[in-house]
Amino acid sequence: MTVNTIIVIVAIILYMAMMIGMGFRFSKGNQTSSDYYLGGRQLGPFVTAMSAEASDMSAYLLMGIPGLALMCGLAEASWTAIGLAIGTYLNWLFVSKRLRKYTEKIGAVTIPEFFSKRFDDKKNILSIIASLVIIVFFIPYTASGFSACGKFFHSLFGMDYLTAVIICAAVIIIYCTLGGFLAASTTDFVQSIIMSLALITVLGISEGIIGGFHNIIDNASQMDGYLNLFKGFSVETMTTGKYGPITIASTLAWGLGYFGMPHILLRFMAIKDPKKLKLSRRIASVWVVISMGVAVLIGVAGYSLMKTGVIGVNYETASAAESIIVDFSKFLSTRGWIPAFAAGIFLSGILASTMSTADSQLIAASSSITQDLLVNTFKVKLSEKQTLIIARVSVVIISIIAVFLARDPNGSVFYIVSFAWAGFGAAFGPVVLLSLFWRRANKWGALAGMLAGGVMIFIWKFIIRVQFAGTVLDIYELLPAFITGLIAMVVVSLLTKAPADDVTRTFDEVKQNLNA
């Protein structure tokens, strides 16, 4: 093992030690289940903003987007990034403050609990279904993060893939079980800074090695349509084989997923002062635009690094190209102590992007099992101490299942994330929006919307897209499933009994209190 490799490892170990240290730091602050799941609603505006976006981006930011841009050009990667940027802003603008006010008014600390209390669902049917949705989609989502960590260490050091997965999972488990939501949010804030440094520095060094952006552009322009945002745009045919308007619309629909992401919505609920949400919105929106823009440019620069032989790898698929920053870091680690330490920072950025999502998902899934199923639904009588113990045990059990699912190193991070993202967006997105903005919405409509949206994800993904591959119907499943869930909730709400007076009264009180 060379000195430079040791320096890289030291940088990564320091990062992991810092995350565990934060878990210990916040462990004493968890006295109640509300503290563990929502940080006692004590988050500041900066931590709220940056932790929300860091938990959102996952390994997709530093691996998925650059890999997609490298292999497929601007059209494939940029429309997704644009959709996510728009979705981020709209979610903060329309959902954050209403959700914060509503959940405090009715005393809800989880998304499933919000659904049941919002619609006065005394049997907790909505909470049960929502909890199952979270468990079904979050466990493979978390597994994709663990898988990214495994690929990372295997590619970089030749470490056994499964061993690497277990080590990363263990680090996340330690600080999550100790510090809960507050530790996860604070570490996510730090991780967002590390991610930003990694992105910007990787792009800057790449540009220097290649000899300027003009050379990057010259190399990229050699691939037909590589730099064209409207590559193959065809209003006449509208086929998915080309980037027609329907395909662009379905790609932009990635932004719809934000309205249903439990780990992001929890940040809105946890901020201490709702008046600070405007500041959080500005911080989050600017960070998302800059970070995803830089991630796309890294992919474009990566194309030049590949073609000029700097990284010594010829990628054949977008999945393989997801390791571009890892391979670039390998190259840097041979160039001296300072570049090696910089490589360690880049690699810590990849770990940060993965861990910041996995920790938030574990907390959300744990809350669904403990708070929503055991306490609220099955009425298990637990003291605060017992609730915290079960919550922590749940984190460990979910992590073990996720590690088992992540044991195959051949899965694509982008593929798994896109499916889970669509699942949450379609099952929860319409319900969240209409529960906050439509007075007439009722529990049967919410149930129908949740089920219709969630089921349509599977139908569209595994039946329609398979049967009609290459046609206008071969589009990202989130768009048709979201529309289906929205229509189902509206229609069923109108066909069934109007909500009770106390439900609409609470809705009116929250609406009137928005500016307070």
C-alpha positions, 0 to 999 in steps of 0.5 A: 500500500502506497503512502498516497493510498494511506492518505486517501484512507485517512481522509475517509476514516476522518470523515466517518469518525466525524459522523459517528462523533455527531451521533454521540453528541446528539444521543443525550438529546433524545428523551422522547419519541418526538425528539428521536423522529423529529428532533423536537422541532428544533431545526434551524433554517440552514440545517433544515434546507441543506439536510433536506437536499442532502438527504434527497440527492443520495448517490444519484448526485455524485454518481447517477447524474455524472454517469448519465451525462457522460454516456448520453449527453445533456438531453438525458441528464439535464431534463431530469436535473431541471425537473428536480430543481423545479420540484424542489422550489415548488415543494418548498414554496407550497408544501413546507409551511402548510405542512409545518403548521398542520402537523403541529396543530394536530400533533403529528410527528410522522407522515402516516400519522399526519394522514390519519389525523388530518382526515380523522381516520380513527381506525388508522387505515391511512397510517397502516397503508402509508407505513407499508408504502414507506417500508416497501420503497424505503428498504430497497432505496436504502439498499441502493445506498449501501450498494453504492458504498460497496461499489465505491470501496470495491472499485477504489481499494479492491475491498470485498464488496459485501464487507464494504457494504457492511462497514458503511451500514455499521457507521450509519447505524451507529450515529442513527441509533444514537442521535436519531433525527437530529443527528441525521439532520446535522450530519446531512448538513455537514455532508452537503458541504462535503458534497459541494466541495467535492463537486466543485473541486472535481470539475475545477481540477478536470478542467485544468487537466484537460486544458480548459473548458474549450477543450472539454466542449471540443471533445464533447461536440464529437459525439452527435447531439451530445451537447444538445438539450433538445437532441432528437426533439420531434413534435411530429412523432413524439416517440420516446426513441427521440427526445420529443415533448412527451418524453421531456414532460415525463423526465421533468416529472421527476420533480413531482416526486418531491411532494411525496418524499417522507424524509424531505417532508419531515424536514419541513415539519422539524424546523423550529420557526416556520417563518424561517422557511422562506430563507430555507427555500432560497438556500435549498433552491440555489444549492440544488441548481448549482450542485446538479448543474456542476454534476452534469458538467462533471459528466461532460468533462468525464467524457473528455477524461475518458476519450483522452485516456486520463482515467484509463477506462472506457465505459460502455454503459451509464451504470459503469460510468457512475464510477467516474469520480471514483476513477478520477480520484484513483488518478489523482491519488497517484499524483502526490500527497496533496492530490491524494488528500483531495481525492479523499475529500472527493470520495468522502463526498460520494460517501456523504451523498449516500449516507445522508440519504440512507440515514434519513430513510432509516429514521423515517422507516423506523418511525413507521414501524414503531410510532405508526404501526405499534403505537398508533395502530396496534395501541401497544402501550410503551413508555418513552424509554421503551419506544426509543429502544424499539425505534433503535432496534428497528433501525438495526433490523431495517439495515440488516434487510437492506444489506441483504438486498444490496448483496448483488453488486450488479444493480444500478443506483440510478435504476433503483432510486428512480423506481423508489422515487416514483413510488413515493411521488405517486403514492404520497404526492397527490395525497399531501397536496390535496390534504393541504389545499383541498377542504373537501378531500376526505379519508376515502379519497386519500386512501384511493389516491394512495393505492391508485398511485402506488399500484399504477407504478408497478403496472406502468413499470412492469407491464405497460412499459414492457409491452409498449417499449419504444412507443409513446407509452414508454415513459417514466412511470411517475407521471402517469401514476401521479395523475392516476392518484390525483384523479382517484383522490378527487373522484372518490372524495366527491363520490363519498361523504364530505369530511366532518365539521371538526375536520374542515374546521381544523383545515380552516384554522390552519389556513387562517394561521399561515401568516401568523 
